[in-house]
């Protein structure tokens, strides 16, 4: 049963959405990723073939990480493009930006500053979507959820891969109960983040979308041709495997196969950003997350457990131990 406080919080969000008609004012944090351009085009341009109505990007805070070249080298370029093409106003602080928006998308490429950047948004009471990875560590993600819950501020995080058409069909029962699955995505590494956090998270998100929460153990190994392979055992003996995408010419960068009680299906395809943005706008309007908090927490725990297993030479690691180590209840 919802508490009176949470009901009031949701009512306030709905009232805000109504007050601003069908178009919410959205603020961006972190202009160091191509997502800010792609998302702004999809949301702001009614002529775009993938246009998603309901919100418009109107403000932004630059951000950027000085120790990641792919972060700091992009900020000025994307800032200029957002101003020129979409009239986005740049603010010198997140606090000031939050005074002029109804909802926030935290887009910073680097997951490490996400907790610090999320705090003023939560304090301002703005619904918050956090792009992948939710944070640079499981511990930081848990703290974001704790602060959001304490302040009754809705927050969710996801990769766009979660909302692929075939992946969602399986999640909604197209093959019945999922018995086993494997998914894959590229795994580009970034030394400041655990191995899978930077890009492998896409395939891990697809895996959890079809398997759901309930992963118990994680074992990190390699395929015969040397690619990363992480095997998770779920409750009831079900198995989910994430593999680094094949590097051979012509291979699909994202993919996977699910075996269910009613048959098999391909999953894990990338279907663009529009399906994600549809869910983000719904979330901003209702305050209801399309992704269970526990599932997001387990995704991060799975990736950290993979790192731990690697350090232990491929020994299985219990998810419960990783969660406990990071202060989860």
C-alpha positions as CSV (number, residue, x, y, z in Angstrom):
1,X,0.0,0.0,0.0
2,X,1.4,3.5,-0.9
3,X,2.1,5.8,2.0
4,X,0.2,9.1,2.1
5,X,3.5,10.9,1.5
6,X,4.3,9.0,-1.7
7,X,0.7,9.5,-3.0
8,X,1.1,13.2,-2.4
9,X,4.4,13.2,-4.2
10,X,2.9,11.5,-7.2
11,X,-0.1,13.8,-7.2
12,X,2.3,16.8,-7.1
13,X,4.2,15.5,-10.2
14,X,0.9,14.9,-12.1
15,X,-0.2,18.4,-11.1
16,X,3.0,19.8,-12.4
17,X,2.6,17.9,-15.7
18,X,-0.9,19.3,-16.1
19,X,0.2,22.8,-15.2
20,X,2.7,22.8,-18.0
21,X,0.2,21.3,-20.5
22,X,1.6,18.5,-22.5
23,X,5.2,19.8,-22.6
24,X,7.5,19.5,-19.6
25,X,10.6,21.6,-19.4
26,X,13.6,19.3,-19.2
27,X,17.1,20.1,-18.0
28,X,20.2,18.1,-18.9
29,X,23.3,17.5,-16.7
30,X,26.5,16.5,-18.5
31,X,27.0,17.7,-22.1
32,X,29.8,15.2,-22.9
33,X,27.8,12.5,-24.6
34,X,26.1,12.3,-28.0
35,X,23.0,11.3,-26.2
36,X,22.3,14.9,-25.3
37,X,22.1,15.8,-29.0
38,X,20.1,12.7,-30.0
39,X,17.7,13.1,-27.1
40,X,17.2,16.8,-27.8
41,X,16.5,16.2,-31.5
42,X,13.9,13.5,-30.7
43,X,12.2,15.5,-28.0
44,X,12.4,19.0,-29.4
45,X,11.9,18.6,-33.2
46,X,8.3,17.7,-34.2
47,X,9.5,17.0,-37.7
48,X,11.9,14.3,-36.6
49,X,10.6,10.9,-37.7
50,X,11.2,9.5,-34.2
51,X,9.7,12.5,-32.4
52,X,8.5,11.9,-28.8
53,X,6.0,14.4,-27.5
54,X,5.5,15.6,-24.0
55,X,8.7,17.3,-23.0
56,X,11.3,19.7,-24.4
57,X,14.9,20.2,-23.5
58,X,15.3,23.9,-22.5
59,X,18.2,24.0,-20.1
60,X,21.5,22.3,-19.3
61,X,24.6,22.2,-17.1
62,X,27.8,21.4,-18.9
63,X,29.7,19.1,-16.5
64,X,32.5,17.0,-17.9
65,X,35.4,15.0,-16.4
66,X,38.9,16.2,-16.8
67,X,40.5,12.8,-16.5
68,X,38.5,11.2,-19.3
69,X,39.4,12.5,-22.8
70,X,36.2,11.3,-24.4
71,X,34.4,13.4,-21.8
72,X,36.1,16.8,-21.7
73,X,36.9,16.9,-25.4
74,X,33.1,16.8,-26.3
75,X,31.6,19.3,-23.9
76,X,32.2,22.6,-25.8
77,X,31.1,21.1,-29.1
78,X,27.8,19.7,-27.8
79,X,27.1,22.8,-25.8
80,X,27.4,25.0,-28.9
81,X,25.2,22.6,-30.9
82,X,22.5,22.6,-28.2
83,X,22.4,26.3,-28.0
84,X,22.5,26.8,-31.8
85,X,20.0,24.1,-32.9
86,X,17.6,24.0,-29.9
87,X,18.0,27.2,-28.0
88,X,19.0,25.4,-24.8
89,X,20.0,27.8,-22.0
90,X,23.3,26.9,-20.2
91,X,23.4,27.4,-16.4
92,X,26.5,27.6,-14.2
93,X,25.1,25.4,-11.5
94,X,22.7,22.5,-11.2
95,X,20.8,24.3,-8.4
96,X,20.1,27.3,-10.7
97,X,19.1,25.0,-13.6
98,X,16.6,23.1,-11.4
99,X,14.7,26.3,-10.6
100,X,13.8,26.6,-14.3
101,X,12.9,23.0,-15.2
102,X,10.2,20.5,-14.3
103,X,12.4,17.3,-14.7
104,X,16.0,16.4,-15.2
105,X,18.0,13.9,-17.3
106,X,21.4,13.2,-15.9
107,X,23.6,12.4,-18.9
108,X,27.2,12.7,-17.7
109,X,29.3,10.1,-19.6
110,X,31.3,9.4,-16.4
111,X,29.3,7.6,-13.7
112,X,31.5,8.7,-10.9
113,X,30.0,12.2,-10.4
114,X,26.4,11.0,-10.7
115,X,25.8,10.9,-7.0
116,X,27.1,14.5,-6.5
117,X,25.1,15.7,-9.5
118,X,22.0,13.9,-8.4
119,X,21.9,15.4,-4.9
120,X,20.8,19.0,-5.9
121,X,18.2,17.5,-8.2
122,X,16.7,15.4,-5.4
123,X,16.9,18.4,-3.0
124,X,15.0,20.4,-5.6
125,X,12.3,17.7,-5.8
126,X,12.6,17.1,-9.6
127,X,11.9,13.7,-11.1
128,X,15.3,12.3,-12.3
129,X,16.3,10.0,-15.1
130,X,19.9,8.8,-14.9
131,X,21.5,7.5,-18.1
132,X,23.8,4.5,-17.9
133,X,25.7,3.7,-15.8
134,X,23.5,4.9,-12.9
135,X,26.7,5.5,-11.0
136,X,30.4,4.7,-11.0
137,X,29.8,2.1,-8.2
138,X,27.1,0.1,-6.7
139,X,27.6,1.9,-3.4
140,X,26.9,5.3,-5.0
141,X,23.8,4.0,-6.8
142,X,22.4,2.7,-3.5
143,X,23.0,6.1,-2.0
144,X,21.1,7.8,-4.8
145,X,18.1,5.5,-4.3
146,X,18.3,6.1,-0.5
147,X,18.3,9.9,-0.9
148,X,15.5,9.8,-3.5
149,X,13.3,7.6,-1.3
150,X,13.9,9.8,1.7
151,X,12.8,12.9,-0.2
152,X,10.0,11.1,-2.1
153,X,11.6,12.0,-5.4
154,X,11.1,9.5,-8.3
155,X,14.3,8.3,-10.0
156,X,15.2,5.6,-12.4
157,X,18.1,4.5,-14.6
158,X,18.3,2.3,-17.7
159,X,20.1,1.7,-21.0
160,X,18.1,2.2,-24.2
161,X,18.7,-1.6,-24.9
162,X,16.1,-2.4,-22.2
163,X,13.3,-1.1,-24.4
164,X,14.1,-3.0,-27.6
165,X,11.0,-4.4,-29.2
166,X,11.9,-8.1,-29.0
167,X,13.4,-7.8,-25.6
168,X,10.2,-6.2,-24.2
169,X,8.1,-8.9,-25.9
170,X,9.9,-11.6,-24.0
171,X,9.7,-9.6,-20.8
172,X,5.9,-9.4,-21.4
173,X,5.6,-13.2,-21.8
174,X,6.0,-14.0,-25.5
175,X,7.9,-17.2,-24.7
176,X,6.5,-17.8,-21.3
177,X,8.8,-18.2,-18.3
178,X,12.4,-17.6,-19.3
179,X,14.6,-20.6,-18.5
180,X,17.9,-19.4,-19.8
181,X,19.3,-16.5,-21.9
182,X,22.5,-15.1,-23.3
183,X,23.0,-11.5,-24.4
184,X,25.9,-9.6,-25.9
185,X,27.2,-6.1,-26.5
186,X,30.5,-4.4,-27.1
187,X,32.7,-4.0,-24.1
188,X,34.9,-0.9,-24.4
189,X,36.9,-0.4,-21.2
190,X,37.5,2.8,-19.2
191,X,40.1,2.5,-16.4
192,X,38.1,4.5,-13.8
193,X,35.1,2.2,-13.9
194,X,34.6,-1.6,-13.3
195,X,35.0,-3.6,-16.4
196,X,31.4,-3.8,-17.6
197,X,30.2,-0.4,-16.4
198,X,31.3,1.6,-19.3
199,X,29.7,-0.2,-22.2
200,X,29.1,-3.8,-21.3
201,X,26.1,-2.5,-19.2
202,X,24.0,-2.4,-22.4
203,X,24.1,-6.2,-22.8
204,X,23.8,-6.8,-19.0
205,X,20.7,-4.6,-19.0
206,X,19.2,-6.7,-21.8
207,X,19.9,-9.8,-19.8
208,X,18.2,-8.6,-16.7
209,X,15.3,-7.3,-18.7
210,X,14.4,-10.8,-19.8
211,X,15.7,-12.7,-16.7
212,X,14.4,-10.3,-14.1
213,X,15.9,-9.9,-10.6
214,X,16.9,-12.9,-8.5
215,X,20.5,-13.5,-9.6
216,X,22.4,-15.4,-6.9
217,X,25.9,-16.1,-8.2
218,X,28.2,-14.6,-10.8
219,X,31.3,-16.2,-12.5
220,X,33.5,-14.3,-14.9
221,X,35.4,-16.2,-17.6
222,X,36.2,-16.1,-21.3
223,X,34.9,-17.6,-24.5
224,X,37.1,-19.9,-26.6
225,X,38.1,-16.9,-28.7
226,X,39.0,-14.8,-25.7
227,X,36.0,-12.6,-25.2
228,X,34.6,-11.8,-21.8
229,X,31.9,-14.2,-20.6
230,X,30.0,-13.7,-17.4
231,X,27.6,-16.4,-16.2
232,X,24.9,-15.7,-13.6
233,X,22.8,-18.3,-11.8
234,X,19.3,-17.2,-10.9
235,X,16.9,-18.6,-8.3
236,X,15.4,-21.9,-9.4
237,X,18.6,-22.9,-11.3
238,X,18.0,-20.6,-14.3
239,X,21.1,-19.3,-16.1
240,X,21.8,-16.0,-17.7
241,X,25.0,-15.3,-19.6
242,X,26.5,-12.0,-20.8
243,X,29.2,-12.2,-23.5
244,X,31.3,-9.5,-25.1
245,X,30.1,-9.0,-28.6
246,X,31.9,-10.8,-31.4
247,X,34.6,-8.7,-33.1
248,X,34.4,-10.5,-36.5
249,X,33.4,-8.4,-39.5
250,X,29.7,-8.6,-40.2
251,X,28.7,-9.7,-36.7
252,X,25.9,-7.9,-34.8
253,X,27.2,-5.6,-32.0
254,X,24.1,-6.3,-29.9
255,X,22.1,-9.5,-29.6
256,X,21.1,-12.6,-27.7
257,X,18.8,-15.6,-27.5
258,X,16.2,-16.6,-24.9
259,X,14.8,-20.0,-24.2
260,X,11.5,-20.1,-22.5
261,X,8.7,-22.5,-21.6
262,X,6.9,-21.7,-24.9
263,X,9.9,-21.5,-27.2
264,X,12.9,-19.4,-28.2
265,X,13.4,-15.8,-29.3
266,X,16.1,-13.4,-30.3
267,X,16.6,-10.5,-27.9
268,X,19.1,-7.7,-27.2
269,X,18.7,-5.6,-30.4
270,X,19.2,-1.9,-30.4
271,X,16.0,-0.1,-31.7
272,X,17.1,3.5,-31.2
273,X,16.5,6.0,-28.4
274,X,12.8,6.7,-29.0
275,X,11.5,3.7,-27.0
276,X,13.6,4.8,-24.0
277,X,12.4,8.4,-24.3
278,X,8.8,7.4,-24.5
279,X,9.3,5.7,-21.1
280,X,11.2,8.7,-19.7
281,X,8.4,11.1,-20.6
282,X,5.8,8.8,-19.0
283,X,8.0,8.6,-15.9
284,X,8.3,12.4,-15.7
285,X,4.5,12.7,-16.0
286,X,3.5,10.0,-13.5
287,X,6.4,9.6,-11.2
288,X,6.3,5.8,-11.7
289,X,9.5,4.1,-12.7
290,X,9.3,1.5,-15.6
291,X,12.2,-0.4,-14.0
292,X,12.0,-2.0,-10.5
293,X,14.6,-0.5,-8.2
294,X,15.8,-4.0,-7.2
295,X,16.5,-4.9,-10.8
296,X,18.7,-1.9,-11.3
297,X,20.6,-2.6,-8.1
298,X,21.2,-6.2,-9.2
299,X,22.5,-5.1,-12.6
300,X,25.2,-3.0,-10.8
301,X,25.9,-5.8,-8.3
302,X,26.2,-8.3,-11.2
303,X,28.8,-6.1,-12.9
304,X,30.8,-5.6,-9.6
305,X,30.6,-9.3,-8.8
306,X,32.1,-10.0,-12.3
307,X,35.0,-7.8,-11.4
308,X,35.4,-9.6,-8.0
309,X,35.2,-13.0,-9.8
310,X,37.9,-11.9,-12.2
311,X,40.2,-11.0,-9.3
312,X,39.5,-14.5,-7.8
313,X,40.6,-16.2,-11.0
314,X,37.0,-17.0,-12.1
315,X,35.6,-18.3,-8.8
316,X,31.8,-17.8,-8.3
317,X,30.8,-14.7,-6.3
318,X,27.6,-14.4,-4.4
319,X,25.4,-11.4,-5.2
320,X,24.2,-11.2,-1.6
321,X,27.9,-10.8,-0.5
322,X,28.4,-8.0,-2.9
323,X,25.2,-6.2,-1.9
324,X,26.1,-6.6,1.8
325,X,29.6,-5.3,1.3
326,X,28.2,-2.2,-0.3
327,X,25.6,-1.5,2.4
328,X,22.5,-2.8,0.8
329,X,19.6,-3.8,3.1
